[in-house]
Amino acid sequence: MSTIKSFLVLVLFAFCFIKVNAQQSMHTNENLDKKQKSIVLISAFTAKGDQLKLQKALHDGLDAGLTVSEVKEVLVQLYAYAGFPRSLNALHTLMEVLKERKQKGINDVQGKDPKPLPTNKSKLQFGTEMQTKLVGQPVKGEVYTFAPAIDQFLKEHLFADIFGRDNLDWKTREIATISALAGLGGAENQLRSHFNVGIYNGLTEAQLGELVTIIQTKVSAKDGIAANGVLQTVLKKNPTATVTHQTNNNNKLPEHIFPTGNKITNNNFIGNAFLQELVTTDSSNKTQVGNVTFEPGARTNWHYHPAGQILLVIDGVGYYQEKDQPKKILRKGDVVKCSPNIPHWHGASVESSFVQVAITGREKGETVWLQPVTDGEYNR
């Protein structure tokens, strides 16, 4: 038991350390500032086509200090990623917001206009240079050989006409692009590429993690979880992002401690849940530790543990209920002790994802799985 206790103390210390320093880290250059956070929501809601939420995000962004020129530039750029209809609708919403603010006596800063593009180079030449600088190397691929027109359009228009405009820096443009792709969903390959481009242009692991958290908690839990999975694969292949974060932030752990892991495919869960095994049992250790992420509405079946279990709530809002007891609401920082042989269930709330670290003693046998949690029991 001393090994189990030592491990539990270590995990609890790490968790508390993160919680205590969360607010402090907001003041370092490792985290997104207010303007950057606003761009995340503006971009994601533009890609979603959610004009009502975009309207609030635009108000918040302007209040945070974004200039009219910066907001317009973000919305114009996003036509290349979300399409003309979404971009045009978002620009109309911005116009309405600005009119409303002006009627209230709010005079928003217009900001600077971009300088003219160079005239001594063709757009193809200039765009190729911009693309190479942005990515860090010449971009090649079978798709560009298969469809040369798309390669020309990307270089002449996206990278020359858009990324060549200097009223937004490339880091800001990548925040907008990544946020739009994450909010759009179904664009994992492009999202993976832009995570790498963002890292190359100075975005840290902490900033990207915070961006994904904003998507998950304020835009779409499903899309946020998917984006986080893509981000974790990128970080594993790009260790310099992690090293930079640790060096510049006094070795503080990132807020997302563990990867999301793989989707659970057995019949012991309702909805989508993901498991990342952290400690597996062997002949000398009978304690299993895993990080479990539940999408909104997902939960376990009723079950019990012969040797008990401890749950550490890492993120989100969830539920825990023991048999014949009222359901409890769990939030980040809560700890639950599941007594041996007591049937219970746990999972995410209706509107929020839920992340927990489960520490399970298995010295007295495996988990015993029972019947599913009905919708009536879940919603009661």
C-alpha positions in Angstrom: 0.0 0.0 0.0 2.9 2.4 0.6 3.6 2.4 -3.2 0.0 3.2 -3.9 -0.1 6.0 -1.3 3.2 7.5 -2.7 1.8 7.5 -6.2 -1.4 9.1 -5.1 0.4 11.8 -3.2 2.5 12.5 -6.3 -0.5 12.8 -8.6 -2.4 15.0 -6.1 0.7 17.2 -5.7 1.0 17.6 -9.5 -2.7 18.3 -9.8 -2.8 20.9 -7.1 0.4 22.5 -8.4 -1.3 23.0 -11.8 -4.5 24.4 -10.2 -2.6 26.9 -7.9 -0.5 28.2 -10.8 -3.2 28.3 -13.4 -3.9 32.0 -12.8 -0.3 32.9 -12.5 0.5 31.3 -15.9 -2.1 33.6 -17.5 0.3 36.5 -17.0 3.2 34.9 -18.8 3.9 34.9 -22.5 3.2 31.2 -22.5 -0.6 31.7 -22.5 -2.9 33.4 -25.0 -3.7 37.0 -24.2 -7.3 38.4 -24.2 -7.1 39.5 -27.8 -5.8 36.1 -28.9 -8.5 34.3 -27.0 -11.1 36.5 -28.7 -9.7 35.5 -32.1 -10.1 31.9 -31.2 -13.9 32.3 -30.6 -14.4 34.7 -33.5 -12.7 32.3 -35.9 -14.4 29.2 -34.6 -17.9 30.7 -34.7 -17.3 32.1 -38.1 -16.4 28.6 -39.3 -19.4 27.2 -37.6 -21.7 29.8 -39.1 -23.1 30.6 -35.7 -23.9 34.3 -36.1 -25.5 34.7 -32.6 -22.4 33.5 -30.8 -20.2 35.3 -33.2 -21.9 38.5 -32.4 -21.0 38.2 -28.7 -17.5 37.1 -29.6 -17.0 40.2 -31.8 -18.2 42.5 -29.0 -15.8 40.7 -26.5 -12.9 40.9 -29.0 -13.4 44.7 -29.6 -13.7 45.2 -25.9 -10.4 43.3 -25.4 -8.6 45.7 -27.7 -8.9 44.2 -31.2 -9.0 46.9 -33.9 -11.6 46.9 -36.6 -8.9 46.3 -39.2 -7.6 43.2 -37.3 -11.1 41.7 -37.0 -11.9 42.4 -40.6 -8.6 40.8 -41.6 -9.4 37.6 -39.6 -12.8 37.3 -41.2 -11.5 37.9 -44.7 -8.7 35.3 -44.3 -11.2 32.7 -43.1 -13.0 32.6 -46.5 -10.0 30.5 -47.6 -10.7 28.0 -44.8 -14.5 28.2 -44.2 -15.7 29.4 -47.6 -17.1 32.7 -48.9 -20.6 32.2 -47.5 -19.3 32.0 -43.9 -16.8 34.8 -44.3 -19.4 37.1 -45.9 -22.0 36.3 -43.3 -19.4 37.1 -40.5 -18.5 40.4 -42.2 -22.2 41.4 -42.2 -22.4 40.5 -38.5 -19.3 42.6 -37.8 -21.0 45.6 -39.6 -24.1 45.2 -37.4 -21.9 45.0 -34.3 -20.0 48.1 -35.2 -23.2 50.0 -35.9 -24.7 49.0 -32.6 -21.5 50.0 -30.7 -21.4 53.3 -32.5 -25.0 54.0 -31.5 -24.0 53.4 -27.9 -21.2 55.9 -28.2 -18.4 53.3 -28.5 -15.7 54.5 -30.9 -13.6 51.4 -31.8 -10.0 51.9 -33.0 -9.8 51.4 -36.7 -6.3 50.1 -36.8 -3.8 50.1 -39.6 -4.4 49.1 -43.2 -2.0 46.6 -44.9 0.8 48.0 -47.0 0.6 47.3 -50.8 2.1 44.1 -52.0 5.5 44.3 -53.8 5.4 45.1 -57.5 8.8 43.9 -58.4 7.8 40.2 -58.2 5.0 38.2 -59.7 2.3 36.9 -57.3 3.5 33.3 -57.9 7.1 34.2 -57.0 6.0 36.3 -54.0 3.5 33.7 -52.8 6.1 30.9 -53.1 8.5 32.9 -50.9 5.8 33.6 -48.3 4.7 29.9 -48.2 8.3 28.7 -47.8 9.0 31.2 -45.0 5.8 30.4 -43.2 6.3 26.6 -43.3 10.1 26.6 -43.1 10.7 24.7 -46.3 9.4 24.4 -49.8 5.9 22.7 -49.9 5.5 19.7 -52.2 3.0 16.9 -52.5 1.2 14.5 -54.8 -1.9 16.6 -54.7 -0.1 19.6 -56.2 1.2 17.4 -59.1 -2.3 15.9 -59.5 -4.0 19.3 -59.5 -1.4 22.0 -60.4 -4.1 24.7 -60.4 -4.6 24.4 -56.6 -0.9 24.8 -56.0 -1.0 28.0 -58.1 -4.1 29.3 -56.4 -2.6 28.7 -53.0 0.7 30.5 -53.8 -0.7 33.4 -55.8 -3.8 34.0 -53.6 -3.6 32.5 -50.1 0.0 33.1 -49.5 0.6 36.2 -51.6 -2.7 38.1 -51.4 -3.7 37.1 -47.9 -0.6 36.0 -45.9 1.4 38.7 -47.6 -0.7 41.4 -46.0 1.1 42.9 -43.0 -1.7 44.1 -40.7 -1.7 40.7 -39.0 1.4 38.8 -38.0 1.7 35.1 -38.9 1.3 33.8 -35.4 -2.1 35.6 -35.2 -3.0 34.3 -38.6 -2.2 30.7 -37.5 -4.4 31.2 -34.3 -7.3 32.2 -36.5 -6.7 29.3 -39.0 -6.2 26.6 -36.3 -9.3 27.8 -34.5 -11.4 27.8 -37.6 -10.3 24.3 -38.6 -10.8 23.0 -35.1 -14.3 24.5 -35.0 -15.1 23.3 -38.5 -14.5 19.7 -37.7 -13.5 17.0 -40.2 -10.3 18.8 -41.2 -7.8 16.8 -39.2 -5.1 16.6 -41.9 -5.1 20.4 -42.4 -5.3 21.0 -38.6 -2.3 18.8 -38.1 -0.4 20.8 -40.7 -1.3 24.1 -39.2 -0.5 23.0 -35.6 3.1 22.4 -37.0 3.1 25.7 -38.8 1.9 27.5 -35.6 4.7 25.9 -33.6 7.2 26.9 -36.2 6.0 30.5 -36.0 6.2 30.7 -32.2 3.0 29.3 -30.7 3.9 27.3 -27.6 2.4 24.0 -26.3 0.6 25.9 -23.6 -0.9 28.3 -26.1 -2.1 25.6 -28.4 -3.4 23.6 -25.4 -5.3 26.6 -24.2 -6.7 27.2 -27.7 -8.0 23.6 -27.9 -9.5 24.0 -24.4 -11.4 27.1 -25.5 -12.8 25.1 -28.5 -13.8 22.2 -26.2 -15.5 24.2 -23.5 -17.0 27.1 -25.4 -17.6 26.0 -29.0 -17.9 22.2 -29.3 -16.8 19.5 -26.9 -16.7 16.9 -29.6 -14.6 19.1 -32.0 -12.4 20.2 -29.1 -11.6 16.6 -28.1 -10.8 15.7 -31.7 -8.5 18.7 -32.0 -6.7 17.8 -28.8 -6.1 14.3 -30.2 -4.5 15.8 -33.3 -2.5 18.2 -31.1 -1.1 15.4 -29.0 0.1 13.5 -32.0 1.8 16.6 -33.3 3.5 17.3 -29.9 4.9 13.7 -29.8 6.5 14.3 -33.2 7.7 17.8 -32.3 9.4 17.6 -28.9 10.9 21.1 -29.3 7.5 22.6 -28.6 7.5 20.8 -25.2 11.1 21.7 -24.4 10.4 25.4 -25.2 7.4 25.4 -22.9 9.3 23.8 -20.0 12.3 26.1 -20.4 10.3 29.4 -20.6 7.8 28.5 -17.9 10.0 27.2 -15.1 9.1 23.6 -15.8 5.4 24.0 -15.0 3.3 21.2 -16.3 0.8 22.0 -19.0 -2.9 22.2 -18.0 -3.7 19.1 -20.0 -1.6 16.7 -18.2 -2.2 13.5 -20.1 -3.2 12.6 -23.7 -6.8 11.8 -24.6 -5.9 8.3 -25.5 -8.0 5.8 -27.6 -11.7 5.5 -27.9 -13.2 2.8 -25.5 -15.0 0.3 -27.7 -16.5 -2.2 -25.1 -20.1 -2.2 -23.9 -19.4 -0.9 -20.5 -19.9 2.8 -21.5 -22.7 4.8 -23.0 -21.6 7.5 -25.5 -18.0 8.3 -26.5 -15.3 7.9 -23.9 -11.5 7.7 -24.3 -8.8 6.0 -22.2 -5.1 6.7 -21.9 -3.5 4.0 -19.6 -0.9 5.6 -17.3 0.0 2.6 -15.0 -0.8 -1.0 -15.8 -0.8 -3.8 -13.3 1.9 -6.4 -13.1 3.2 -9.0 -10.6 4.6 -6.4 -8.3 1.9 -3.7 -8.7 -1.8 -4.3 -8.5 -2.9 -0.6 -9.0 -4.2 0.5 -12.3 -4.2 4.2 -13.3 -5.9 5.7 -16.3 -6.9 9.0 -17.8 -10.5 8.9 -19.0 -12.2 11.6 -21.1 -16.0 11.6 -21.5 -17.8 13.5 -24.2 -21.0 15.3 -23.1 -23.6 12.8 -22.0 -21.2 9.9 -21.9 -21.0 7.7 -18.8 -20.0 4.3 -17.4 -22.4 1.5 -16.7 -23.2 0.7 -13.1 -20.2 -1.1 -11.6 -18.1 -1.7 -8.5 -14.5 -2.4 -7.5 -13.6 -5.1 -5.0 -10.6 -3.1 -3.8 -12.1 0.4 -4.3 -11.2 3.3 -6.6 -10.1 7.0 -6.4 -11.2 9.6 -8.9 -9.3 12.8 -9.5 -11.3 15.3 -11.6 -8.9 17.0 -14.1 -11.3 19.1 -16.2 -15.0 19.7 -17.1 -18.2 19.0 -15.3 -19.3 15.5 -14.5 -21.6 13.3 -12.3 -21.0 10.6 -9.7 -23.6 8.5 -8.1 -23.6 5.5 -5.7 -26.5 3.1 -5.5 -29.5 4.5 -3.6 -27.7 7.8 -3.1 -28.2 11.2 -4.8 -26.2 12.1 -7.9 -23.2 14.4 -7.2 -21.9 17.1 -9.5 -18.1 17.0 -10.0 -15.8 19.8 -11.1 -12.1 20.3 -11.7 -10.2 19.8 -8.4 -12.8 17.4 -6.8 -11.6 14.0 -5.5 -13.9 11.0 -5.0 -13.2 7.9 -3.0 -15.3 4.9 -4.3 -15.6 2.4 -1.5 -15.0 -1.3 -2.2 -18.0 -3.3 -3.5 -20.4 -0.3 -3.7 -22.2 -0.1 -7.1 -21.7 3.4 -8.7 -21.4 5.2 -12.0 -19.7 8.3 -13.2 -19.4 10.3 -16.4 -19.9 13.7 -18.1 -22.7 16.2 -17.6 -25.1 16.9 -20.4 -23.4 20.0 -21.7 -19.7 19.5 -20.8 -17.0 17.0 -21.4 -15.4 15.5 -18.3 -11.8 14.3 -17.7 -10.8 12.1 -14.7 -7.8 10.2 -13.5 -9.0 6.8 -12.1 -6.8 5.0 -9.6 -8.1 1.5 -9.2 -6.9 -1.2 -6.8 -7.1 -4.6 -8.4 -5.5 -6.7 -5.7 -8.9 -8.2 -4.8 -10.1 -8.7 -8.3 -11.3 -7.1 -11.5 -14.0 -4.4 -11.9 -17.4 -6.0 -11.8 -19.6 -4.4 -14.5 -23.4 -4.3 -14.1 -26.4 -2.9 -16.1 -26.3 0.4 -18.1 -27.3 3.7 -16.5 -30.7 4.5 -18.0 -31.6 7.9 -19.3 -34.0 8.4 -16.4 -31.2 7.6 -13.9 -28.8 9.9 -15.7 -31.2 12.8 -15.9 -32.7 12.5 -12.5 
